[in-house]
Amino acid sequence: MINSNTIKSIQERMALDVPVGKLDETTVRRLWWAALDTLQDEILSKIDVKGGIWLASPLPALYEPKLLESMKGWVWSPEGLETSRFTNIGLLPPTRSRSFNNQALKDSSSFKRLPLRLEDGNDPLLIIITSEVQVLLALQGQSGERNLLMRNDKDTVQDVLKMISLRLEEEDFPESLDLRKALQSIRPIDISNDLDRVFWPLVSEKLAGFAPSLNIQTLPDRSNLENISNINQGQISLLEAITHEVRTPLATIRTLVRSLLRRNDITNEVLTRLKQIDSECNEQIDRFGLIFKAAELERNQSSHAGLARTDLGNMIEIMYPVWSKQLERRGLELKLEIAPDLPQVLSDSEQLELMLGGLIDRNSRGLKSGGSLILELSPAGHRLKLQIICKSANIQLKGMDKNQTNADLGPVVSWNPSTGSLQLSQAATQRLLASLGGIATDRREKGLTVFFPVAN
């Protein structure tokens, strides 16, 4: 038995008798995301969890509200993390609408926060113990030899729980007593190896559904967290100021143009030009308004505020003439494929309309004249699936042009050097959609797909 009681030593105990990994950091992080989703969405959600414990490091990797309410938790996290502007720091699935909120480390009542030591390392750990499911998850290994560990055998579970109990005795004795009481309250614990047979096939399915282009962030060195936070806050403040300075004169120009459009003494040629100016002002005001919303969301880390029943199909049909005219000016065609009798979804109708316009603009930037954009809306179980497909004049492209190379300019916007286009970054787009109830994936073979929950 390993004597040290650091998080790293716990992970080393879990790695006993497990072959050395052969994965890189990007691959192993995706496996971690898939494992978290699988455990919570496909396994624990299928049983009636009443009581139990969970322990995690360096973030509260348990995010299902029902599980948080019914289980007692402990989280080892670094000092200063709650002041950073990282939404998930590569340890939680970034496409999840339930992504980690920095406020959770400050005021959550669903778990007890404990200090993470320097010798603990930053590799994630999640332990779940209920009467029916006992599972230990962790990432472990050196660079190029990374591995996702999943252990649920009796010896490993007992050894790890003993190590954690000894650690709690060292740093917070009352908490060690609480842990023992919590474990006693869920007895008898039926430890079974059967979970192994179910877990890995489900993880494979989840992994296949992740976007290959999702950015991977690692946990920053805790000594740099404050500096990184200050830099991000400065970038966001600058971005908010720029969007304001752009939108204000555009709004003034639009007002003057519309006053001219009411006159009767202008020629048809001038009328056409004024309408073009008005349309361009509208597009840019909406585009920078969306960037401002994304910056505001990044600053406040809010989510799911004011969601209500929304007729998504009807919204798309109403906005079709507006979006179609925007694309026509660039020689593009917009096509709709909407299934009949679709249920309503839960979202924010006003913000969703702006967001959909931004998605159409973002996904059509790589198309040349003669291309088309297809919006498909169809049922998908308890959700509606919105898919955006780009089709050039000669070949079909799924989602955005994959040959475009975008450079992220901070946490909110990205820039395409080849087109000069400034737009929302992929991560910011996913966060905005999550705040509107949507879960987005962007896969080469299926394009940009957004799932919205059906309103009950």
C-alpha positions as CSV (number, residue, x, y, z in Angstrom):
1,M,0.0,0.0,0.0
2,I,1.3,3.5,-0.9
3,N,2.0,5.5,2.3
4,S,1.6,9.1,1.1
5,N,-1.9,10.5,1.1
6,T,-1.5,13.1,-1.7
7,I,-4.0,13.1,-4.6
8,K,-1.1,12.1,-6.8
9,S,-0.4,9.1,-4.6
10,I,-4.1,8.1,-4.7
11,Q,-3.9,8.2,-8.5
12,E,-0.8,6.1,-8.4
13,R,-2.6,3.5,-6.3
14,M,-5.4,3.4,-8.8
15,A,-2.8,2.8,-11.5
16,L,-1.4,-0.3,-9.9
17,D,-1.6,-3.3,-12.2
18,V,-2.8,-1.1,-15.0
19,P,-0.6,-1.0,-18.2
20,V,1.2,2.3,-18.8
21,G,-0.9,4.6,-21.0
22,K,0.0,5.7,-24.5
23,L,-2.2,8.7,-24.9
24,D,-1.4,12.4,-25.5
25,E,-3.0,15.2,-23.4
26,T,-5.7,16.1,-26.0
27,T,-6.9,12.5,-26.3
28,V,-6.9,11.8,-22.6
29,R,-8.9,15.0,-21.8
30,R,-11.6,13.9,-24.3
31,L,-11.7,10.5,-22.6
32,W,-12.1,12.3,-19.3
33,W,-15.0,14.4,-20.6
34,A,-16.7,11.3,-22.0
35,A,-16.2,9.4,-18.7
36,L,-17.9,12.2,-16.7
37,D,-20.8,12.3,-19.1
38,T,-21.2,8.6,-19.1
39,L,-21.0,8.1,-15.4
40,Q,-23.6,10.9,-14.7
41,D,-25.9,10.7,-17.7
42,E,-25.9,7.0,-18.5
43,I,-25.2,5.2,-15.3
44,L,-26.1,7.2,-12.1
45,S,-29.1,8.9,-13.7
46,K,-30.6,5.4,-14.4
47,I,-30.8,4.5,-10.8
48,D,-32.5,6.1,-7.8
49,V,-29.5,7.6,-5.9
50,K,-30.5,8.2,-2.3
51,G,-27.4,9.2,-0.4
52,G,-23.8,8.5,-1.0
53,I,-20.5,10.5,-1.2
54,W,-18.4,12.0,-3.9
55,L,-14.8,13.4,-3.7
56,A,-13.1,15.3,-6.5
57,S,-10.0,17.3,-7.4
58,P,-9.1,20.0,-8.5
59,L,-12.7,21.0,-9.5
60,P,-16.2,19.7,-8.5
61,A,-16.5,17.3,-11.4
62,L,-19.9,16.2,-10.3
63,Y,-22.4,18.6,-12.0
64,E,-25.8,16.8,-12.2
65,P,-28.1,18.8,-9.9
66,K,-30.0,15.7,-8.7
67,L,-26.8,14.0,-7.7
68,L,-25.4,17.1,-6.0
69,E,-28.6,17.4,-4.0
70,S,-28.6,13.7,-2.8
71,M,-24.9,13.1,-2.1
72,K,-22.4,14.6,0.3
73,G,-19.2,15.9,-1.4
74,W,-15.6,17.0,-0.8
75,V,-13.5,18.9,-3.3
76,W,-9.8,19.7,-3.1
77,S,-9.1,22.8,-5.1
78,P,-6.3,25.4,-5.4
79,E,-6.4,28.8,-3.7
80,G,-7.3,31.5,-6.2
81,L,-9.1,29.3,-8.6
82,E,-12.5,31.0,-7.8
83,T,-11.2,34.3,-9.0
84,S,-10.1,33.1,-12.4
85,R,-12.1,33.5,-15.6
86,F,-11.7,29.9,-16.7
87,T,-15.1,28.2,-17.1
88,N,-14.0,24.6,-17.0
89,I,-10.1,24.6,-17.4
90,G,-10.2,21.6,-19.6
91,L,-11.4,19.3,-16.8
92,L,-15.2,19.4,-17.6
93,P,-16.9,18.9,-20.9
94,P,-16.9,22.4,-22.5
95,T,-20.1,21.8,-24.5
96,R,-22.1,21.0,-21.5
97,S,-24.7,23.6,-20.4
98,R,-23.9,22.5,-16.8
99,S,-20.3,23.6,-17.1
100,F,-18.5,24.6,-13.9
101,N,-19.3,28.0,-12.6
102,N,-16.6,29.8,-10.7
103,Q,-19.1,30.8,-8.0
104,A,-19.4,27.1,-7.1
105,L,-16.1,27.3,-5.3
106,K,-17.2,30.3,-3.3
107,D,-20.7,29.6,-2.1
108,S,-21.8,26.1,-3.0
109,S,-23.6,24.2,-0.2
110,S,-23.4,20.9,-2.0
111,F,-19.8,20.1,-1.0
112,K,-17.0,20.9,1.4
113,R,-14.0,22.7,-0.1
114,L,-10.5,21.6,1.0
115,P,-7.1,23.0,0.1
116,L,-5.1,21.4,-2.7
117,R,-1.4,21.0,-2.0
118,L,1.4,21.6,-4.4
119,E,2.4,18.0,-4.2
120,D,-1.1,16.9,-5.2
121,G,-0.7,17.9,-8.8
122,N,-3.4,19.0,-11.1
123,D,-4.6,15.7,-12.6
124,P,-8.4,15.3,-12.1
125,L,-9.9,12.8,-9.7
126,L,-13.5,11.8,-9.1
127,I,-14.7,9.2,-6.6
128,I,-18.3,8.1,-6.4
129,I,-19.6,5.8,-3.6
130,T,-23.2,4.8,-3.4
131,S,-24.9,1.6,-2.3
132,E,-25.1,0.4,-5.9
133,V,-22.2,2.2,-7.7
134,Q,-18.6,2.5,-6.5
135,V,-16.3,4.0,-9.1
136,L,-12.9,5.8,-9.0
137,L,-12.0,8.0,-12.0
138,A,-8.7,9.8,-12.6
139,L,-6.2,10.9,-15.2
140,Q,-2.6,9.8,-14.6
141,G,0.8,9.4,-16.3
142,Q,3.6,11.3,-17.8
143,S,3.5,13.2,-21.1
144,G,2.9,10.8,-23.9
145,E,2.0,8.0,-21.4
146,R,-1.3,9.4,-20.2
147,N,-4.2,7.2,-19.2
148,L,-7.8,7.3,-18.0
149,L,-8.1,5.2,-14.9
150,M,-11.5,3.6,-14.0
151,R,-11.3,1.3,-10.9
152,N,-14.2,-0.3,-9.1
153,D,-12.6,-3.4,-7.7
154,K,-13.0,-4.0,-4.0
155,D,-9.3,-3.8,-3.0
156,T,-8.6,-0.5,-4.8
157,V,-11.8,1.1,-3.6
158,Q,-11.0,0.2,0.0
159,D,-7.4,1.3,-0.2
160,V,-8.3,4.7,-1.7
161,L,-11.0,5.3,0.8
162,K,-8.5,4.5,3.6
163,M,-6.0,6.9,2.1
164,I,-8.6,9.7,1.9
165,S,-9.7,9.1,5.4
166,L,-6.1,9.4,6.6
167,R,-5.6,12.6,4.6
168,L,-8.7,14.1,6.2
169,E,-7.5,13.2,9.6
170,E,-4.4,15.2,8.9
171,E,-6.0,18.3,7.6
172,D,-9.5,18.4,9.0
173,F,-10.4,15.8,11.6
174,P,-14.1,16.7,11.8
175,E,-14.4,16.1,8.1
176,S,-12.8,12.7,8.5
177,L,-15.5,11.8,11.0
178,D,-18.2,13.1,8.6
179,L,-16.8,10.9,5.9
180,R,-16.9,7.8,8.1
181,K,-20.5,8.6,9.1
182,A,-21.5,9.2,5.5
183,L,-20.0,5.8,4.5
184,Q,-21.7,4.0,7.3
185,S,-25.0,5.6,6.3
186,I,-24.9,4.0,2.9
187,R,-24.0,0.5,4.0
188,P,-24.3,-2.3,2.9
189,I,-22.1,-1.4,-0.1
190,D,-22.3,-4.0,-2.8
191,I,-19.0,-3.7,-4.7
192,S,-19.2,-5.4,-8.1
193,N,-16.9,-5.5,-11.1
194,D,-19.8,-5.6,-13.6
195,L,-19.6,-1.8,-14.1
196,D,-16.5,-2.4,-16.2
197,R,-18.5,-4.2,-18.9
198,V,-21.0,-1.3,-19.3
199,F,-18.7,1.7,-18.7
200,W,-16.2,1.5,-21.6
201,P,-18.6,0.9,-24.5
202,L,-20.7,3.9,-23.3
203,V,-17.5,6.0,-23.0
204,S,-16.7,5.1,-26.6
205,E,-20.1,6.2,-27.8
206,K,-19.8,9.5,-25.9
207,L,-16.4,10.1,-27.3
208,A,-17.6,9.6,-30.8
209,G,-20.1,12.5,-30.3
210,F,-17.5,15.1,-29.2
211,A,-16.4,17.7,-31.7
212,P,-12.9,17.0,-32.9
213,S,-12.0,20.7,-32.8
214,L,-12.9,21.4,-29.2
215,N,-10.1,23.4,-27.5
216,I,-8.2,21.8,-24.7
217,Q,-7.1,23.9,-21.7
218,T,-5.0,22.6,-18.9
219,L,-5.1,23.9,-15.3
220,P,-2.8,26.9,-15.0
221,D,-0.1,27.0,-12.5
222,R,-1.8,28.3,-9.4
223,S,0.8,31.0,-8.9
224,N,-0.3,32.5,-12.3
225,L,-4.0,32.3,-11.7
226,E,-4.4,35.9,-10.5
227,N,-2.3,37.3,-13.4
228,I,-4.3,35.2,-15.9
229,S,-7.6,36.4,-14.4
230,N,-6.5,40.0,-14.6
231,I,-5.4,39.7,-18.2
232,N,-8.7,38.1,-19.2
233,Q,-10.7,40.7,-17.3
234,G,-8.8,43.4,-19.1
235,Q,-9.4,41.8,-22.5
236,I,-13.1,41.5,-21.8
237,S,-13.4,45.1,-20.6
238,L,-11.6,46.3,-23.8
239,L,-13.8,44.1,-25.9
240,E,-17.0,45.6,-24.3
241,A,-15.6,49.1,-24.9
242,I,-14.8,48.4,-28.5
243,T,-18.3,46.8,-29.2
244,H,-19.9,49.9,-27.7
245,E,-17.7,52.3,-29.8
246,V,-18.6,50.4,-33.0
247,R,-22.3,50.0,-32.3
248,T,-23.0,53.6,-31.3
249,P,-21.9,55.3,-34.6
250,L,-23.6,52.5,-36.6
251,A,-26.8,53.2,-34.7
252,T,-26.5,56.9,-35.5
253,I,-25.9,56.1,-39.2
254,R,-28.9,53.8,-39.3
255,T,-31.1,56.5,-37.7
256,L,-30.0,59.1,-40.3
257,V,-30.5,56.6,-43.2
258,R,-34.0,55.7,-42.0
259,S,-34.9,59.4,-41.8
260,L,-33.8,59.7,-45.5
261,L,-35.8,56.6,-46.5
262,R,-39.0,58.4,-45.4
263,R,-38.4,61.2,-48.0
264,N,-40.2,61.2,-51.3
265,D,-37.7,63.2,-53.3
266,I,-34.9,60.5,-53.7
267,T,-34.2,58.5,-56.8
268,N,-34.5,54.8,-57.0
269,E,-30.7,54.4,-57.2
270,V,-30.3,56.4,-54.0
271,L,-33.1,54.4,-52.4
272,T,-31.4,51.2,-53.2
273,R,-28.1,52.3,-51.8
274,L,-29.7,53.6,-48.6
275,K,-31.4,50.3,-48.1
276,Q,-28.1,48.5,-48.5
277,I,-26.5,50.8,-45.9
278,D,-29.4,50.2,-43.5
279,S,-29.1,46.4,-43.9
280,E,-25.3,46.5,-43.4
281,C,-25.8,48.6,-40.3
282,N,-28.3,46.1,-38.9
283,E,-26.0,43.1,-39.6
284,Q,-23.0,44.7,-37.9
285,I,-25.0,46.0,-34.9
286,D,-26.4,42.5,-34.4
287,R,-23.0,40.9,-34.8
288,F,-21.2,43.2,-32.4
289,G,-24.2,43.0,-30.0
290,L,-23.7,39.2,-30.0
291,I,-20.0,39.7,-29.2
292,F,-21.0,42.0,-26.4
293,K,-23.4,39.4,-25.0
294,A,-20.6,36.8,-25.1
295,A,-18.2,39.1,-23.3
296,E,-20.9,39.8,-20.7
297,L,-21.5,36.1,-20.2
298,E,-17.8,35.5,-19.8
299,R,-17.6,38.2,-17.1
300,N,-20.7,37.2,-15.2
301,Q,-20.6,33.4,-15.8
302,S,-24.4,33.3,-15.7
303,S,-26.5,30.6,-17.4
304,H,-30.1,29.5,-18.2
305,A,-31.6,32.9,-17.1
306,G,-35.2,33.4,-18.2
307,L,-35.7,30.3,-20.4
308,A,-39.2,29.9,-21.6
309,R,-41.3,28.0,-24.1
310,T,-40.1,29.0,-27.6
311,D,-41.4,27.9,-31.0
312,L,-38.1,27.4,-32.7
313,G,-39.5,26.2,-36.1
314,N,-41.8,29.2,-36.3
315,M,-39.0,31.6,-35.4
316,I,-36.8,30.2,-38.2
317,E,-39.6,30.6,-40.7
318,I,-40.3,34.2,-39.6
319,M,-36.6,35.2,-39.8
320,Y,-36.0,33.3,-43.1
321,P,-36.7,36.3,-45.4
322,V,-34.3,38.5,-43.4
323,W,-31.5,35.9,-43.3
324,S,-32.1,35.0,-46.9
325,K,-31.6,38.6,-48.1
326,Q,-28.4,38.9,-46.1
327,L,-27.0,35.8,-47.8
328,E,-28.3,36.9,-51.3
329,R,-26.1,40.0,-51.1
330,R,-23.1,37.7,-51.0
331,G,-24.4,35.4,-53.8
332,L,-25.5,32.7,-51.3
333,E,-28.8,30.8,-50.9
334,L,-30.5,29.8,-47.7
335,K,-32.6,26.7,-47.6
336,L,-34.9,25.4,-44.8
337,E,-35.8,21.8,-44.0
338,I,-38.2,21.9,-41.0
339,A,-40.0,18.8,-39.9
340,P,-43.8,19.3,-39.3
341,D,-45.6,19.5,-35.9
342,L,-42.5,20.2,-33.8
343,P,-42.8,20.8,-30.1
344,Q,-41.6,24.0,-28.5
345,V,-38.2,24.2,-26.8
346,L,-36.9,25.9,-23.7
347,S,-34.9,29.0,-24.6
348,D,-34.8,32.8,-24.6
349,S,-36.6,33.7,-27.8
350,E,-35.1,37.2,-28.2
351,Q,-31.5,36.2,-27.6
352,L,-31.9,33.0,-29.6
353,E,-33.0,35.0,-32.6
354,L,-29.9,37.0,-32.4
355,M,-27.7,33.9,-31.8
356,L,-29.2,32.1,-34.8
357,G,-28.4,35.1,-37.0
358,G,-24.9,35.0,-35.7
359,L,-24.5,31.3,-36.5
360,I,-25.7,31.8,-40.0
361,D,-23.2,34.6,-40.5
362,R,-20.4,32.6,-38.9
363,N,-21.0,29.4,-40.9
364,S,-21.5,31.2,-44.3
365,R,-18.2,33.1,-44.1
366,G,-16.2,30.4,-45.8
367,L,-18.7,30.0,-48.7
368,K,-18.0,31.6,-52.1
369,S,-20.7,33.0,-54.4
370,G,-23.0,30.3,-55.7
371,G,-23.0,28.3,-52.4
372,S,-25.9,27.6,-50.1
373,L,-26.6,27.2,-46.4
374,I,-29.1,24.6,-45.2
375,L,-31.0,24.7,-41.9
376,E,-32.4,21.4,-40.8
377,L,-34.7,21.2,-37.8
378,S,-35.9,17.8,-36.7
379,P,-37.0,15.9,-33.5
380,A,-34.3,13.9,-31.6
381,G,-35.9,12.2,-28.6
382,H,-36.6,14.7,-25.9
383,R,-34.7,17.4,-27.9
384,L,-34.9,19.2,-31.2
385,K,-31.9,19.0,-33.4
386,L,-30.8,22.1,-35.5
387,Q,-28.2,21.3,-38.1
388,I,-26.4,23.8,-40.2
389,I,-24.9,22.5,-43.5
390,C,-22.8,24.5,-45.9
391,K,-22.8,23.5,-49.6
392,S,-20.4,25.1,-52.0
393,A,-21.2,25.3,-55.8
394,N,-19.2,22.1,-56.4
395,I,-18.9,20.1,-53.1
396,Q,-20.7,19.9,-49.8
397,L,-19.1,21.1,-46.6
398,K,-20.4,20.3,-43.2
399,G,-20.4,23.2,-40.8
400,M,-17.7,25.8,-41.2
401,D,-15.1,25.7,-43.9
402,K,-12.5,23.3,-42.3
403,N,-9.7,24.9,-44.2
404,Q,-10.1,28.2,-42.4
405,T,-7.6,28.9,-39.7
406,N,-9.0,31.1,-36.9
407,A,-6.8,32.6,-34.3
408,D,-8.4,33.2,-30.9
409,L,-8.0,36.8,-29.7
410,G,-8.7,36.2,-26.0
411,P,-11.6,34.1,-24.5
412,V,-14.4,35.6,-26.7
413,V,-13.5,36.4,-30.3
414,S,-11.4,34.8,-33.0
415,W,-10.0,36.3,-36.2
416,N,-9.5,34.7,-39.6
417,P,-6.4,36.1,-41.3
418,S,-7.5,34.9,-44.8
419,T,-10.8,36.7,-44.8
420,G,-10.2,39.4,-42.2
421,S,-13.4,38.2,-40.4
422,L,-13.8,38.9,-36.7
423,Q,-16.3,36.5,-35.0
424,L,-17.1,34.7,-31.9
425,S,-14.6,32.0,-30.8
426,Q,-15.9,28.4,-30.8
427,A,-15.8,28.3,-27.0
428,A,-17.7,31.5,-26.7
429,T,-20.3,30.3,-29.2
430,Q,-20.8,27.1,-27.2
431,R,-21.2,29.0,-23.9
432,L,-23.7,31.4,-25.4
433,L,-25.7,28.5,-26.8
434,A,-25.5,26.7,-23.4
435,S,-26.9,29.9,-21.7
436,L,-29.9,29.6,-24.2
437,G,-30.5,25.9,-23.4
438,G,-28.6,24.5,-26.3
439,I,-25.8,21.9,-26.6
440,A,-23.6,22.4,-29.6
441,T,-21.2,20.1,-31.5
442,D,-19.2,20.8,-34.6
443,R,-18.1,17.6,-36.4
444,R,-16.6,17.4,-39.8
445,E,-19.0,14.7,-41.0
446,K,-22.2,16.1,-39.5
447,G,-21.6,19.9,-39.4
448,L,-22.7,22.3,-36.7
449,T,-25.5,20.7,-34.7
450,V,-27.3,22.2,-31.7
451,F,-29.7,20.3,-29.5
452,F,-32.4,22.2,-27.6
453,P,-34.5,20.7,-24.8
454,V,-38.2,20.2,-25.5
455,A,-40.5,22.1,-23.2
456,N,-42.7,19.8,-21.1
